[in-house]
């Protein structure tokens, strides 16, 4: 385990040519691949980053669930922080009275291209985030609490598909309508979380994106995610049951621990 104090973490981890970070964390890199390497979390959350997927299938149900949360929570909060930093910068540029510099114009243009939108108003919607409990619940369902093949072999928590042979990816065991299916392969879990938020931001989830600007109640907000799965209403019911049964909403108030705490 390596500990690096006062490092602008997300610039390194996500390799995003973005604005300099105003906030820094004690970045703790976890490179082990055993359940015993997992660190417990408390609020505020240490910036643990797991570079390898850890097979949780050897654990009993309760320990498996908590281990999965311990792994996922720091990366989710890191991803949300990056999005919030970008959102704050976009808001500041929108309010700026002086003409934007070339660097600022390039920054906005790159973000709009990345998030597939044309206006700053739409970009701000797409850079918004939603309660951590929802992300945890979707991650648990899509990865079987960290036991799926995609999770273990590709760091792909959400089963995100790959449509380009130029991407790092693995082939699914089953075909769809006679065609091969591939899913993205990520170098580390944080990449998978960033990819998930971009999927929500760029995919056919406009109603959910609009709803999360107005609705804070998790049980209501998840109803707008029925298009995320072919199961539709059943998927929403599963999300709700999982969130309630595992008391995931308590993690909505968790935040990252700053380096000076």
N, C-alpha and C positions, 0 to 999 in steps of 0.2 A: 504494500500500500504506500502510495506516495502522496505527501501533503504539500501543497504549494499555496503559500499565503499571498494575499493581495494581488491576485492575477485576474485580469478582466476575462473571466471564465468563458463566456459564450463566444467571444471572438475566436478563441482557440478551438473549443469543442465543435462548434457548428461551422467554422470556417466561413463565416458570413462577412463579406466586406461591407460592414455597416458602420454606424456611428460608434465613437468611442464610448465605452460603458461608464456611466457615472457611478454605478454600484459594483462593488467587487465582493467576492465570496471566498471563503476558504475551500478551494477545490480539492476534493479528496477522490483520487482515482482508484477504483476497485477493479483490479484485473484478474481476480480469482474466479474460478468457475464452480465452486462448491457452495451448498447452502450455508455452510459454516462461515463463508466469507461475507455473508449479507449482514449489513449493519442495521440495527434498529433505528427507527426515526422518532423524533419528538418535535414539538413545536417551540421555537423555530427549528427548521430542518437544515441539517448540514448538507452541503452540496456534494453528496456522494454521486459519482458517475460510474456506472457499470459498463465496462467495455466488452464484456462477454456475457452471453445469455447463460443463466444458471438453471440447470434442470431441477425443477421443483417436484417432479413426479414421485420422488422418493419420500416426500414428506406426507404426514397425515393431513387431512382436509384443513383443519384449523390453522396448523402451522404453515401449510402451503399458502393459504390466503394471506396471512400476515406477512410472510416472506415476500410474496408478490407485491403487496402494497409498499413494503420497505424498499424494494427495488425501484418501483415505478414512480413513487411520489416525488423524489428529488428531481428526476428528469422532467416530469410534468411541470413542476414549478419553474425550472430553468427555462423551459420552452415558453411558458406563459410570460416570464420576465422579459425574454427577448422580444416577444410580440408587443408587450406593453412599452418597451423602450422605443421600438420603431413607431408605435402609435403616437407616443408623446412627441417624437421628433417631427412626424408629419403634421400634427396639430400646430406645433411651433412654426413650421414653415408656412402653413396656411395663414397664420396671423402676422407673419412678417411683413412689414411695410416696405422695406427696401427690396429691390430686385434680388431674386435668388442668384447665388453664385453658380458657376458651371458645375461645381461639385455637388451642390444641393439639387440642382436640376437633374443631374445624372442619378443621384440617389433616389429621387422620387420616380424617375422614369424606370429605373431598374426594379423598384418595388412594384410598380403598377404592372410591369411586364411579368414579374414573378407571380403576382396574384391575379393576373388576367383581368384587369379592369382598366378603365380609362380616366376616371375622375378620382380626386382625393376623397370625396365623400364616400364613394364606394370602397376605396382602399381602407378607410378607417373602419368601415363595417367588417371588412374581411380580416383586419388585424385585431379585432376584438377577440376575447376569449370567453370561456364559459366555466361554470363551477367544476372544480377538480373532481368532485364525486362522479360527475358524468363521464369524465375521461377515464377514471379508474374503472367504472362499471363497464364501459365499452371495451376497455383493454382486457378485463377479466373474461368477458363473454367471448371476444374474438380469439383470445389465446388459450382459453380453457385454464385460466389462472396460471399462465406460464408453463403449460405442458404441451402446447401444440408443436408440430414439426416446424412450422414456419417461424415460430418464436425461437425454438432451440437451434435451428440450423441457419436462420437468416436474420436474427434480431428483429423480425417483422412481427410486432405486437398485434397489429390490427388487420393483418392479412391483406395489405395493400397490393393490388395487382401491378404487374409490369407489362407494358405494351410495346416496349422497345428492346430489341436484341442488344442494343448498345449499353443497356443498364446492367448492373450487377444483379443477378436474379437466380431463382431456383424454380424448377418445374414442379407443379402440383402433381399429386399421385393420380388424380382423376381428371379426365378431359371434360369439356363442356360442349355439347352438341357436336361431338367428333373433333373438336379443336383443342390443342394443347393450351393449358393455362399456366402462366408464370406469375410468381410474386416477387416483389422487390427484396433484395438482400442488402442489409445495412451493416456498416462496420461496427456500429455501437448503438445501444438503445436510444440515446438522445436523438439520433437521426430519425428513428422510427416515430418518435413523438412529434418532431417538427413536421414530418411528412403527413402525419395524421391531421394536424392543425391546418396544413395547407390543403389537404383533401376537403376538409369542412369549409375552408375559405373559398376554394375554387370550384367545388363540385355543385351538384344540383340541390343545394341546401339553403337557398335564398330565404325561405320562410323561417328556418331555424336561425339564420344569421340576423334576420330582422327581429325575431322574437327575443333573442338573448340581450338585445338592447333595452328591452322594456320589462322583461319577466325575470325575476330573481328566484322564484319558487321552482325548485328542481323538478318536482313531480309534474308540474305543468309544462316546463320547458322541454322535457324529454319527449313529449307527445309530438313535437315537431321533427323528431328524428326517425319517424316511421319509414321514410324513404331510404334510410341508411342500409336497411336489410330487406331481403326478399320476404322475410317473415312479417313485415309491416307491423300491424297492431300487436302481434304476439311478441315482436322484438321489443316494443315499448313496454309491454307488461313485464317482460323478463328484466329489462333495465330497472324498472321501478322496484320490482321484488328484490333484486340483487342489492340495490342501493339501500333499501329499507332494512333488509335482513342483516346486512353486514355493517350497518350504521356508517356508511361512507360519507354522509354529509358532514360529519365532524371534521373531515379533512379540508373542507371548503375554507376554513379559517386559518389553515396552516400557511406559513410563509417561509421563505429562505432565511437562513441565518447569515447575517452580515459578518464581514471579516473582523470588525471592531467590537463585536459582541462577546 
